[in-house]
Structure formats: C-alpha cells, structure tokens
C-alpha cells in the first residue's frame, strides 16, 4: 500500500523538558522539572547496569543528580555559566535559558567535513553532552561530572562460525527482553539488515506487527527500500505501507536540524516520514541503531584498519574528513568563517579522538560507534522517535554489544557477518535481497529544481548572513539553474545552507 505522508506535528522544542537552577544570594531558584526520566530505561541484566537508552535527573532542593545510559547515547546537554546551570535534551531550549552562544570552532570544523560531532562536543562551546555512563552532580553552584567509559574488550578467541552462532543466540535473547505491547504495534522496515533481523526475531518469538512501514527517498538515493521491504512482508504475510516524502526537502532538513540540536548534518528522511505515520498508531517502536557498525563493520576498510594499526592518525583523519569537498567548502563559506573552521583545526581535533580507540579489536568500528553512531545517528531514534512511549534498540543490549565489540576486525572487514547470521537463522527469507551500494542513483530534475529554488530563496532571504560567500554562492546557484547536470549537486549545498542558516538564527535569537 502506497500513501502520502501526514503533515508534521507541532514543533517538539516548544515543550522540551528542562531544569534551570540559579544561585542568588546563597539561595537556589529552580524552574523546569525537578525530576524526570527520558528515553527507555529497562531492568539491569548480567552487567548490573540498567539496559536501554535513557537520561534522568533528580533535584531534591539542594543537590541535583543526573545519570544516563552506559553508552552516553541518550542526548542530555548541560551548561554552567556563572551561577546559572541548565539541563535539557534540547540545545535550543538551553540557548533560550541563557546559555552562552559562542561557537565551538573545533566541533564545527569537524562537523562541516565529518557531518557529526565528536565526544561531548556541541556547536556551542559552553554546552556539553553527557559522556557515557555519566553521573553529574550540582550543589551550591558547583558541578562535578564522572564517567565510566566502556573498556576496550579482549578480542574474541573463537571461530567465525562460533561468533555468528553466539550473535544469533544473543540477539534472540535481546529481542525477548524487549517485548512489544499487547495491543499491537507497527514496525519500521528498511531494505537493510538491521530492521529485517529485528522483524524476523519478533516473528520467531510470536510477536507479529500489525504492519510494516517503509519510505521512498529523495533523489539521488536509489529507491529500493519499499520494493524490497514489500517482498519480505509478502513472504511473512504482513501488511506493508510505503510512504511518500513531503515535497519540500528543505523544510524536512530545517525540522531535522532543529530537533537533533544541530549536532549532525546526516538527515534521516526515512525516520521522519515513518515517525509521522506511526505517531498515534503505536506506542512502541524498534530501531536498529548500531547494528550496521557493530555487526557489519559499516565503515571498516583495509585502508582505515592499516592506518589505525600503524598509528598514522593524521592520514586517517584526512581520509575521513571528506577531502573531495574541501575546495567546494572553501569557496562557499564566508572567508572569515572558513579560516575559523579550517581543515587543520578539524584534523587536529579529529586525531585526538581517533587516538582514544587505539588497541581495540576493531578500532575503526569502535571510533565510528562512539562518535558517528552515538552523537549523530542515535539522535534519530532518541529524538525523532522520542514522541513514542517506548523505543527499543536491541543491538545495544549489553551482552550482545559486548560480544560484537570483541570481534576482531578481520571477521568484519568483508561486511558479510550480519548477512550470514540472518541467512543462517532464517533461511526461508534468504532469497529476498538487501539494498545494494552499487545500485544506480535515482535522478529527478523536477525535484532538483524545486530544491534549488528553496535553497536560493533561503540564501537571498538572509542578505546579512555571515556564513556564506555570496560572491561565489549566488553564481553557482545561477549555474545550477541553467545546467541540468550540475543541478544534481544542489543537495550538498542544500544540506549546508539549511544547517548554517538554522544555527545562525538560533545563535542570533533574542
């Protein structure tokens, strides 16, 4: 079944939870929620640590205590400025409360090229994310933060077959620890491995979703998700819904950046339309967060691994900081901004974070999980799916995560382990292919033209903006208007226009 997308709901940030403490003449003034639990917190397993992705705080009138999940995945941000302290899952809310608005130029230099924040960075120097396994306390104006980072595991010593069998067993147990509601539920389903494995294990446990929802994509991404998901659901006997994207890609980007706190430039067009459709129809959703990195080595290559093992971090950073677009970035950003967000600054900051994961069984995947997954991709289930009562991310089950994190890179570098695990566990579905990176791009000039008009309108409506080099930006947009082939490059510019104009407006907001 193919349907259009529902209209977006009201802006989420208007009702974001927060806590604001002010120390005045020895007394503390408090506004916002004194205590709250955000996300999905599950009972502790063998690790003795609560499962799930969550953040929580409690203010007893004298001392504030803040805690989060073992990975630091659920987004909680804080600032301390003089005698003011703010805490919220929303950076726009913290800016509204009075957080200083100076940009973190190290963070933004990386974000322009890597499209994600690193560590505890945010676009604002004064606002920090909570680290993994954190406890933050505030008392009488003093902040203390402790963290229990995940240790580097010992490499798995078994065979590849044993690793796959253990993966199947642990994933099955992870799903059974995360049952759906009795009233029925809908299931997001892409053409990838992560959501498919979740669906098949739910069926194996006897938990059948009422329907599965997929989404078409904006060009130039190949549009294979609905067709492949439909093949799988037909075989399983489940209703399938294919959702269309809104006409305005720029409006979706603007909404995305605001809700994900300007901490990522990686949009999720899939989750937005699926989230809008599922909202009001189900209370529980499942998300495959982390599956691609942990079980398939999504970013693991022989080249990256060799550079990591040789401690050639500068070369590795240069490889990951999108060198092909550097010239375009230099010519599009305002000269003063480009100098402040220089490639040299980005590389130095990137190297510091690469070094933290040296010595792991798979240092490449560990780095990408703790940075790109944790600080960017995780914002999709935690924020875009944040409207749902329960969000399950079974690949981050503690026992399963510990096993997958221990697998040596040599077991993952061919990217086939997760495919083999699914086919071994569910041979009946092995004939349904997965999405392929070799599929040709899907071009639609009418869409590119519409996006070009939106981007040009955004640039022209901000004549005093200091983020773009208009002497090159406007001629480039004019060239796109007359050259159909070059017009296909509008998405790269559109991503950055929406991001930078939004961040600039947030910074300048009264």
N, C-alpha and C positions, 0 to 999 in steps of 0.2 A: 504494500500500500504506500503510495507517494502523496505526501501532503505538504502544505506550506508551513512556515514557522509562525508560531504565536508571537504577538507583539511583546517586546521586552517589558518586564515588570518595573516598578519604580526603582530609582537608584538605591542600591544597597547601603551606600555610605551615609545616607541620611539618618539611619537608625543603628549605626555601628556601636557595639558596646565599648566602654572605655572607663578608665579610672584616672582622675586628676587630683593630685594632692598638692597643697600649697602650705608651706610653713610660714606663718605670720606671727611675730611676737611670741614665739615659743609654742603656739597652738597650731594644729593642723586642720586646714579646711579641706573637705572632701566633696567632690562631685562625681557623678557616674556610679557604676555598680560597685558596691563594696566587695561582693563575691560573685564569681561566675565560673562556669565550666564551658569551654568551647570545644567543638570538634566531637570526636567519638573516643571515649575512654572505656576500655574493656578490662576485665579482671586480669590479674597477673598470671603468667604462665610459669614455666620452669625457671625462667630468668629471675623471678621475684619482682619484676618491674611491670607496671600496668601496660597492657597491649593497647594498640590503637594510636591514633594521631590526635593530639589534644593540647590545649593550653588552659591553665586555670589560675585564678588568683583569689586571695582572701585578705581583706583588710579588717583588723579587729579594733580599729580605733587608735592603735599605737604602732603596730608593725604590719607591714604588707609582706606577704609571701606569694611568690609567683613560681609555678612549675610548668614543665612541658614534657613532651614525649622523648623517648631515648634518642631519636634521630634529630630532634630540633626541627621537625618538618612542619608542624602546625605553626602558621605565621603569627607571632606576637612581637610587637615592636614597642620600644620604650625610649624615653629621653629624660635627662636630668639637666635643667638649666637654672642655675642659681638655686633658689628654694622651691622651684616648680618641678614636679615629676608627672609624667604622663605615660599611660599604658593603653594599648589598643591593638586589635588585629588590623586596624586601618591607619595607614600613614596620613591620608588626607584628614582624618579626624585629629591626629596628633598635631598637624600643622594648624588646624582650626583652634586647638587648645593653646597654641603659643610656642610650639617647638621652633627653635632657630631654623632658618631656611637656607643656610649656606650649603652649596652642593658639595658632595664628596667627589672630588675630581678623579681620585683613583678608581672609585667604583664606577663612575660614568665612563671613564676612558675604557675600562674593560667591557662595560655593558654595550657600548656602541659597536664593539667588534665581536664579542662572545654572546651577546644577547641575553645575558643572565648575570645576576650578582654573585659574588663570591663570599664565603664565610658568613659573617654577620653584617655585611655591607648593606646600605640602602643608598638611594640617590642623595640623601641628606646626611651631612657629616655628624649631626647631633643625634640622629635617630638610628638605633641599632636593633637588629633582630636578636632574639634569644638564641644562644648556642645550643647544641644538642645536650639532652639530659640536664637541663639548667635548673638552678634554684636562684631566684633573685629575691633579695630582701631590701626593704626600705624602712628605715627607722630614724626619726628625728632629722630628716634631711640627708641621711647617709645611705648610699646604695652599695650593695655587695652582690656580686654575681659569681657563682661557682658553676662548673660544668663537668659532666662525666662523659668525655668523648669516647666513642666506640674504639676499643683496642684493635690493633692490627692482628688478625687471626693467624693461627698456624695453617699452612697450606693443607688442603685435603689430600690424604695419602692413598685413597682408593683409586680404582679404575674409572674410566669414563662411564661404563655401564653402571657401576655402583653409584656414581654421582647422579645419574639420571634416575635410577630406582629410588634413591633417597629423596630426590627432588619431588618425584611423583607422590611419594608417601607423605612428605612434609606439607606439600601444597594441599593435598586432600584433607589433612588434619587442620590446616589453616582455614579452609573453607568451612569445615564443620564447626569451628569455633566462632564462625560469623554467620549464623543462620538468618534468613530473611524473615520479614514479618508474616504472620499467619494470614493476613488479609490480602496477600498478593503483592506483586511488585513488578516494575518494569526494569529492563536490563539494557544499558548502553552496549552496543556491539559494533566494533570496527571490523576491518578486514585483517587486523594484526593478530598476533599470538596471545597477547596478554588477556584481552577481554574474551577471546574464544576459550582459553583454558579455564577462566572463571566460569563461563556459561556451562561448559561440559562437566565440570566438577559439581556445580549446583544441580544439574540434571542427574548426575550419578548419585547424589545424596537424596534425590527425590524431591528437590525444590525447583519447581518449574515456573519460570516467569510467565506473566500473562502475555507479554510481547517483548520484542527487542527493537530498539530504535537506533538507526544509523543516520548519517548525514552526508549529503553531497558537499563538495568542496568548491571554493572559488578557484578559478584558473590562476596559475598554470598547473596546480597539483592534479595528478591523474585521479579520475573519479571512480576508483574501483570499490570503495567501501560498500555502498548499497548493494551492488550486484553480488559481491562475494558473501556479504552477510546474509543476503536473501537465500543464496544456495544453502548455507549452513542451517538457517532456521527452517527452510523447507524440509531438509533431511531430518531435523529434530521435531518437526510438527508444531512449530511455534509461530504465531503471527509476527510479521515483520513490518516496521514502519520506516519509510525513507523520508527524511526531512530536507526541505529546501532552505538555502541560506537567504537571509534578508538581502534586498537589492543593494543596500548601501554598505559596502565593505568598510568604509571609513568610520561609519557610526559604530560598527561592531568593534573595531580597533579602539576607538575612543572609550567605549564602555569597558573593554578588556583592560586597558592600561590603568584606568582609574580603580577598578575593583581589585586588580592584582598589585596595586600600590606602586606602580612604576618601577617594580623590581625585575621585570622581564620584558623582553621585546619579542618573545616567542608566542604568537597568538594561538588560541585554541578555538578555531571555528567549529570543530566537532562538538566540544563540550557545551558551547553556548546554546546552539540550537537544540541539542538533546536536553540540556538542563531546563530550558524554557518549556519544552514539550512535556517533560516528566513532572514539572512542578505542579502540585495539586493532584497528580495521578498516583504518586507513590511517596512513601516516607523514607525508604531505604534504597540506596544505590551502591553499586560495586564499581571500583575503579582499579585499573591495572598499574597504578603508579609503581615505578621502579622495576617492573618486570623486564623491560627491554634492556636495561643496563645490567641488571643482576644475573639474568639467565641467558642472555643472548649477546652480551658484550657489544652493545649497540655502537659504541664509539671506539672499540678496541681494534687497532690495526697493528700489523707487524712494525710499521714505521714508528708509531707512537710508543709501542712497547719497547723497541730498541732504544729510542731516545730516553725513555724513563730509566731503563736498566743501566744506561751509560751516564746517568745524571746530567744529561745535556738539556737542562731545563729551559734555557733561553731559546734553543731551537724548537723545543716542544711548544713553548708559549707562542712563538712566532707562527707555528703551524696552526694553532687553534684560534688565533686572533684574526681570522678572515683576511689574509694578506691580499687576496684578489680585489677586495673592495676598498683598499686604502686610498687609492687615487680618487675614487668617487667620493669617499667620505671627506677627504681634504678639500675637494672642490665645492662641496655642498654646504659644509658647516661654515659659519661665520669665522673669519681668520682668528679672532681672539679666542673663540671657544675651541677651535681645533688645536691651538697652541696649548691651551689649558688641559685638553683631553688628548694629549699626544700619544702616539704609539709607544714611545719609550716609557711613558708613565704606566700605560696599560701592561706592557711586558714585564716591568719590574714588579708590579703588584701581582700579576699572574704567577710569576715564578715563585713568589713567597708562598702561594697556596699550593702549587704543584709539589713543593718540597715536603709538605706535611704528610703526603701519602706514599712517599718512597718506602720501599720494603714490603709493601702489601703483596699478597699472592697475585693480585691483578691491580696494580696501582692506577692504571688508566681508568678502569671502571669505578674504582673507589673515588678517584678525584671527581669524575663526572657525577656520581651519585651524590656526593656531599656538597656539590656546588650546583650544577645544572639541574639535577633532579630535585634536590632539597629546596633550592632557592628560586627555581623558576617553574618547572613542570608541576611541582607539588601545589602551587597556587591554584591550579585548575581544580582538582578535587576539593581542596580545602576552602577555596573562595567561591569559585563558580558553582560548585555543588554544595556550598556552605548553607544554602537555604533548606537542605534536606535534614531530617531529624538524625539519620544515621548514614555515615559514609564509610564503607568498608574498603580497605586497601590490603588484600590478603598477602601480596608479595612482601609486605613489610612485617608479617608475622615474625616474631623474634627468632624462633628456631629455624624457620625457612631462610630468613635473611642471613643468619649466622652461617648456615650451610653454603648458600650461594656465594657469600663473601669470601669463603675459604677456598673456592675453586681456583686452581692455577690458571693463569691467562691462556696457557696452551690448550685448555679444554674449551675455551670460549672464542678463540680468535677466528674460528671458521663460522661463527654465528649460527651454528646448527643445533646446539644442545637443546634449546627450548622446543624447536620443531620436532626433534627426535623424541623428546619427552611426551609431547602431546600425541604424536602418532603412536607411540608405544602404549600409552594409557587408553587411547580412544581410536583404535584402528578403523572403526566404522566411518569416521569423518576424514580420513586421510586423503580422500580424493578431492576435497574442497581446498583449492589453493589459497595461499596467503597473498597479501599485497606484495608487489614487486617493485624494487627501486629502479629497475630497468624499464618500467612502463613509460611510454612516451608522455610528455606533458600535454595537458588539455588547454588549448588556447581559445579565447573568445574575445574578439576585438570589441564587441559592444560592451562587454564588462570592463575591459581595459580603458575604453573611452570614458565610461561613467566614473571609474576611479580617478582617472586623470582630471576630470572636471572637478571632482570633490577635492582632490589634493591641491589643484591650482586655486580653488576657492578658499581653502584653508590658508594657503600662503598669502594670497592677496588680501584677505580679511585681517591679517596681522601685520600691517605695514611697519610697526615699531618693534617687531620681534628681533631679538639679538642672537637667535640661534642659527639662522640660515645666511648663506652668502647669496643674496638676491641677484647679484650681477651674473652668477652662473646658474642659479636655480631656475629663474624665470626663462632664460633662453633654452635651457634643457627641457622644460615643460612645453615650451612652444615647439621645439623639435619633435617631441613625442606627439604633438597634435597633428603634425603633417606626415610623420613616418610611422606606418603601422608596425613595422618590425621592431623598431626601437621602443615603441609604446609598451611593449611587453615588460620593459624594465620599470614600469611605474610602481609595481608592488614594493620593490626595495625602497624606493623613495617614500612611498605612502606609509610604510611601517614607521619610518623615522620622523616623518612630518607629524603624524598623529601622536607619536610618543613625545617628541620635543615640545610641540605646542601645548600639549597637555601638562607636561612637567613645568613648563614656563608659566602657564596660567595658574597652576597650583602654587608655585613659588611666589607669584605676584599677588595672589588673592589677599584681599583686605580681611 
